[in-house]
């Protein structure tokens, strides 16, 4: 007997995602500085670091995306007058997103049920074990919102009956995706094309219908899609106008900024083959290449339709329209097969369209391809559940490789990578030192320090100064240590007796910088420079920029001065 979705699959998947969401790992600074840093200041009045994308002069990001992912939970905390802490501000949005991510499994289950695709032994296995879903989908990245909107778009397209409501909703989802990330239109393009093709009458219905009426149906369908997009766009523009204080179209500003290669060079330039060669297998393991192979075989099959290279586009569109009309006139098993092929074709086109457009840009990060994870799992899961659709031995080996790669990457990015940064900030928030210096770590989020809390009943907590030195030199660290200790001694009222903390990976030797501080040398006379030991060690912590040489260096050191 196959396990139940609601009683067997869903609770286990939810437990696993909540477990990963509760672990304070650190993937990328954008997780915090494009969401929680913004909303914590907006809702609670905390002293945070607002990135340049959210400043009035730039206005490159919409305010609605962070408000939906983290702002709503924060507003609920404020409305209920719940005493906040760094742990609550960090984990509450993650827990909510972990629950929301299960709607993706629900969409996949309903699609598989409708089109008789194996879920529990196919698609469900891949969705439940994907490291990209376990790690990214419980974090408030804009890429997570973009990926979820694509999931809902595929769900609405496959599960809703054709009609005005379906087209209006998909038009609204298009606007939501574009305002989250303007690259969403590349992933949505095949869905929009299929949606408009649905307006064409079937082969049975087209008999006796004038061509003018067919074009009229197409225009009406397009107008209905535009209605949903225009209304949703107006909501986003109005919200951004309230936040920025001026009329802006944030996706347009973002697009103009990214069209300048000099701007992209500030964030790092990559070869244009990086998405295909590295990022796709990194996110989707061996099944990423398997889906690309399926696309290649389908292209070869379609190429057999063309007798000559002339009028290739007209031949293709004619073939697509005929095939589309057959889906409305076929019956029985032939019709079911056509619909299942339509599911696979649309998912492949979404992957290829997004991959092709994003590969044109010279700045390429793996999370930019997060929307392709769901369609790839849907395609590969169908072949995994129904072995007759492919080579069973090959699929079994790919699945074993999938499990191994996803386990390794889940441990790497979900547990080890910069794993001590957030826990050190939470410890700082409780201990309230005078200042803290971060050296060779990812950017520490400021909102977790709870600086400048103004709400009544919370009490006035002493402000913590935070200095992020990034990958600076040891000489810079020495100067900053002396500056902070001098300032601590000068500010008697707020700083006397409170220590200065230095946080750095154990793989780095900061003894020279610490012994350069005269007061520290006086307190530790007789000790050798190589015997400086941290007051606290946070394990595990992996810095990819400063790799540990031994297992003992797989931690983050905290020094107290």
N, C-alpha and C positions, 0 to 999 in steps of 0.2 A: 504494500500500500504506500502510495506516495505521500510524503509529509505535507501537512497543511501549511499554507502560506502564512496565515495569521497566527497560528498556534505553534508552528515549528520553525519556519524560516525567519519571520520578522523579528521575534524576540531575541534570537541569537545574533542577528545582524545588528540590531539596535544596541545590544549589550556590548558588542565589540567596538562599535563606533563611539559609544559613550565612554568606554574605557580609554580609547585613544584621545578623545576630546579632553578628558580630565588630566591627562599627562601634560605637564607644562613644557612642551617642546617648542622649538622655534625654527620655522622654515625659511621665512623671508620677511624683511622689515615692512613690506607693503601690507602684510596681514594686520599690522597695528596702526601704521602711520597713514593708511588710507581708510581707516574705519574707526577704531576705538579711540585713537588720539583725538579725532574730530568730535565724535559724539560725547565723549566724557567731558570735554570742555563745554560743549553746547548745552548739555543737560545738567551737569553738576558744578560747572564753573571751575573745574580743575585747571591747574597750570600745566599745559601740555605743549608738545611741539607740533605746530600745524605745518604740513609740508607745502611746498610752493604750488602744487597742483590745486590746492583748496584756498589759495589766497586770491583776493579780489582782482589783483593785477593779471593773474594767469587764467583762473576759472576754467581749468581743464577737466574737472570731475564734477559730476552731479552730486548734490547733497542727499538725494533720495536713496541712493544705494547704501551708503553707510547708515542712514537712518533706519532702513528696513532690516539690515543685518544686526546692528548693535544698538541703534537709537531706541527702537521700540522696547527691548528689554530694559534699557536704562530708564526710560520714561516710566515704565511699570514699577521699577524700584523706587523712583522718586515719588510716584503717586501713592504707593503703599507705605512710604516713609520707612523703608527698610534700612538699617545701618549698613553702610557699604564698607567693603574692604577690597584690597587688591585681588584677593582670590575670587570674590564674587564677580567683580568687574571682568576678570579674565575668563572665568569658566561659564558664566551664564549664557553669553551669546554662543559659545561653542556647543553647549548642551542643546540649545534650541536648534541650531543648525544641524546637529547630529540627528535630531528627530525629524527635521524637515527633509533631510537627505533620504529618509526612508520612503518619501513620496516617489522618488525615482524608482525604487524597487517595485512600488505599487503600479506605476505606469508600465514598467517592463512586464510585470506579471499579467496585467490586463491585455497588453498587446500580444503576449505569448498565448494567452487563453483564447483570444479572438481568432488568431491565425493558426492555432494548433501547433505552436512551437514549444518544444520542451523547455520548461523553466527551471525546475529544481535540479535536474542533472545537466543543465546547459547554461542558460543565461544567468540564473541565480548564483551558480558557483563562481562565475567570473565577477559579478557585481559584489558578492560578499567578500571575495579575497583580493580585490584590486587595491593596491596600496594607495593609488591616487585618490580613490574614493574615501578610503579610511582616513587619510591624512588631510587632504585638501577640502573635502566637502563639509567638514565640521569647523572650518575656519572662515572668517569674514573677508576673504579675497573678493575682489570684483570678478575675477575669473570663475569663482564658485557660483556667483549669481549668473554669469553668462552661461555656464554649463547647465545650471538648473533650468534656465529659461529655454534652452535648446531641448532639454528633456521634456518640458511641458509642451513645447511646440510640436514635437514628434507625437506626444500623447494625444494632444487635441486633434492633430491631423489624422492619426490612425483610428482613434476611438470615437470621434464625434461624427455624426451624420453630416453629409454635405448640405450647406445652407448658409444663410446670411449670418447667423450667430457664430458659426465656425470661422467664417472669414473675418468678422469683426474682432473676435478674440485673438486670432493669429496676427492680425494687424497690430493689435495692442501689445502682444508679446514681442513682436518685432521692435517696436519702439522702446520697450523696457530693456531688451537686450542691447540695442544700439546705444542707449544712454548709459548702460552699465559699462560697455566697452564697444567702441565703434566697429571693431573687427567682427562683431556678432553677425553682421549682415553677410559676411562671407560664408558662415556656417548655415545661415537661414535661407540663402538663395535657392537651393534646390527645393526646399519646402514651399517657398513662395511660388516657384515655377510649377510644381505639381498641383498646388492649390488652384492656380489659374487654369491649368489644363483640365481640372475637374469641372470647370464651367462649360467645357465643350460637351455637346450631346453625345451619347453613346451611339454605336453603330446602328442599333435598332431604332433609337430616337431620332437620328439625324436624317432618316428617309423623309424627303419632302420638305425639310426645313431649309429656307433660303439662307444663303451665305451671310446676308446682311443681319439676319436674326441671330446667327451664331456669333458674329462679331459683337452684337449688342449684348448678348449674355456675357461675353468676355469683359466688356467695358463695365457692366454692372458689377461683376465679381471684383474687378480691380477697384472700383469705387467703394465697395463695402470694406475691402481690406484697408484702403486709405482712410476711411472713416475711423476705424479703430486706432490706426497709427496717429492720426491728427489729434484726436481727443487725448490719447495718452501722452503725446509729445507736449501738448498744451499744459498738462499737469506738471510734467518735469520742468518745463521752462518757467512756469509760475513759481514753483518751489525754489529753483535756482535763483530767480529774481529776488525772492524774499531773503535768501541766504547771502548772496553776493552784493545785493543792493543795486544791481543794474541788470539790464536785459542781456542775457548771454545764452548761447547754444553750445553747451559744453562738448558734445561729440564733435561739432565742427571745429572748435578751438583745438581739441585734442588731435583731430585729423591733420589740421594745418601744422601743428607742432611736429608731428611724426613724419610729415613729408619732407622735413628739413634734415638731411643726413648729418649736419653738424650738431643738431640737437640730440640725435640718436647716439652720436659718438660720445656724448657725455655719460651715457648709460652703458656703453660698451658695444662694440661692433662684432658681429659673428659672421662666419661664412653662410651663404644662403642655403647650403645643403644641410645645415645643422638640424633643422626640424625633421627631415626625412631620415637622416643617417643616425642621429643620436636621440633626439627628443621623443620621437614616436615609440621606438623600442623601450625607452626609459619609462614612459608613462604606461604603455600597454603591453610591454614585454614582447614575446614572440608573436602574439596574435596581432600586434600592430603590423608587422611585416606580412602576416598571413592575409590580412584584409587587403593590403596593397597588392598582394599577389592575385587575390580574387578580382580586384579591379582590373588588373592587367589582362587576366583571362577573358573578362567580359568585354574589354576593349577589342581584343582579338576577335571575339565572336561577332561584335557589332561591325567590325571592319569588313567582315565577309559580306555584309549587305551592300557595300559600295562597289559597284562595277568599275567605276573610274574615280579619279581624284577630283574631277570637276563637280561643282554643285554638291559638295559634301554636306554643307550645312542644311540645304533644302532637303536632301535625301534623309539626313538624320531626323529633322523635325517632322517630316512626313511619316517616317517609320515610328517615331514616338507617338504621334497623334493616332496612327492606326492601332498601335499596341494599346494605347490608352482607351480608345473606343471599344476595343475587344474586352477590356475588363468590365465594361458595363453590359455587354451582350452575352458573355459566356455564362455557363451554368455548371453546377456540380463541382467535381474535382478539378476540372480545368480552370474554373473561376477561382477556387481556393488557391491553386498553384500560382495563378497570375497575381493574386493579392500578396502571397508570401514573397514572390519575386519582387513585387513592388516595395515591400518593406525592406528587403535587402538592398535593392537598387537605390532607394532614397537614402538609406544610411550610408552606403558607399559614396554617394554623391556629396553628402554633407561632409564626410571626412575629406574627400579629395578637394572639394571647393575650398574649405577652410585651410587645408594644408597648402594648396597652391597659392592662395592669396597671401597668407602669412609668411610663406617662404620668400616672397618678393622683398620683404623688409630685412634690413641688415642687422636688426636687433632681435634676437630669438632666445626666449627662455622656455623651458619645458611647460610651465603652467599656462602659457599662452594657448597651448593645444588641449587644455583640460576639457573643452566641450566635445572632443572626439572620443573620449573614453566611453561614454554611454553607447553611441552607435556602434563602436567597435566591439564592445561586449555583447551587444544585441546580435551582430552578425556572427561573430566567432562562437557565441553561445548556441546559436542555432545549429552550427556545424558540429559543436561538441555534443549536443543533445541528440542529434540525428546523424549518426556516423555515416549513413548512406550518401550524405551530401558531399563527402570528401574522402580523403585517405584516412581510415580509422587509426592505423598505426602512427601516421604523422601527427594527427590531432592529439592522440594520447601522449606522445612525446612532448608536443608543444605545451600541453596542459601541465605536465610535470615541471617543465622549464618555467612556465608561468608561476607556479606555486613557489618555486625556489627564488626567482627574481623578485616577486612581490613581497615575500617574507624579508628578504635582505633589505630592500629599499624601504619597507615599512619600519624596520628597526633603525635604519640609517637616518631617515628624515622625520620619522614619527617619535623617536626616542632619543637618539644620540646627538643629532646635529644641533649645536648650540644649546644643548639641553640644560645647561646651568644658568643661563642668562635670566630667565624669568624667575627661577627659584631664588636667585640672589636678590632680585628686585623685591620680591615678596618678603625676604628676610630684612632688607633695608627698610621697607615700609613699616615693619614691626619695631625694629631697633631704633630708627630715627637718628642716624649719625649726622654729623655736621655736613659732610659732603661725601660723594663717592665718585671715583674715577674709573671708567671702563676703558680697558686697554686691549686691543686686538680681539674684540668681540663684535657681533652684530649690534646694530643700534638698539640701546635699551629703551623700551617704551616708558614715557614719563607719566602716563596716567596712573600707573600702578603705585606711584609714590604718594598719591593723595595729597599733593601740595595745594595749598590755598583753598581748602574746603570751607565754604562760607555758610553752609546750612546750619540752622539753629539746632542745638541739642547734640551736635557731634563733638563740640569742643575744638579749640584752636590747636592744631598740631604744629610743632616746629617745622619750618621749611627745610627741605633737603636740597642741597646744591648737587647737580649732576653734571659731570663732564664726560663727554664721549670723545675719546681720542682716536677711535677707529684703528687704523693700521699705522699710526705715527711711530716715530723713532723713539729710542730709549732716552735720548737727550730731551725730547719734548716732554716725555713723562717726568723726568727729573725736575724740569722747570715748573710743570703743573703741580707736582707734589709740594714743592717749596711755596708756590703761590697759595695753595689751599691751606697749608698749615699756618702760613703767615696771616691769612685772612681769618682763620679760626681763632688765632690768638688775639687779633685786634677786636673782634666782635664779642666782647665779654658777655653781653646780656644774653645773646642767643647761641653763642658757640662755645663757651667755656665748658670744658669737661666732656664735650661730645667729640668722638674720634673722627678721623678721616679714613675712609675705606678705599682700598685699591683692589679692583677685580680684574684678573688676568688669567688666561689659560695656563695650566700647569706645564705645558710644553714650552713656555717662554721663561727665560731667566731674567727676573726683574730685580735681582739682588743689588746690582750696581746702582740702580735708580733709588732704591730704598735707603741704602747706606749713604747716599749723597745728602740725605736730610740730616742736618746736624743734631736735631733733637732726638732722632731715633738712635743715632750712634752713641749719644750720651747715656741713653737708657739701656743700651745693650753693649756696654764696654766688655772687651775681652772676647767677644764672639767673632769668628771668622766671617768674611763676607759671603762665603758659600753656605752658611748655616742658617740663613733666613728661612723660617718656616711659617706657613700661613696660619691664621687663626681659625680658618674654616675651609673645608674642601667640599665642593658640590659635585657629586658623581651621579650619572655619567655626563660628560660634556666633550663633544668632538668639534674641534675647529678645523675646517677643511683648509684654511689658509696657513695654519700652524699645526701640522699633523703631529700627534704624539709619537715619541720614539719607543716608549714602553707602555705597558698596561697601566702603570701607576700614574702616568701623565694624562690619562683619559678623564680629567676632571677640571673644574674651574676653581682657582685659588682665590681666597679673600684675605687680604692683609689689612690689619688695623694699625693705624699710626696715631 
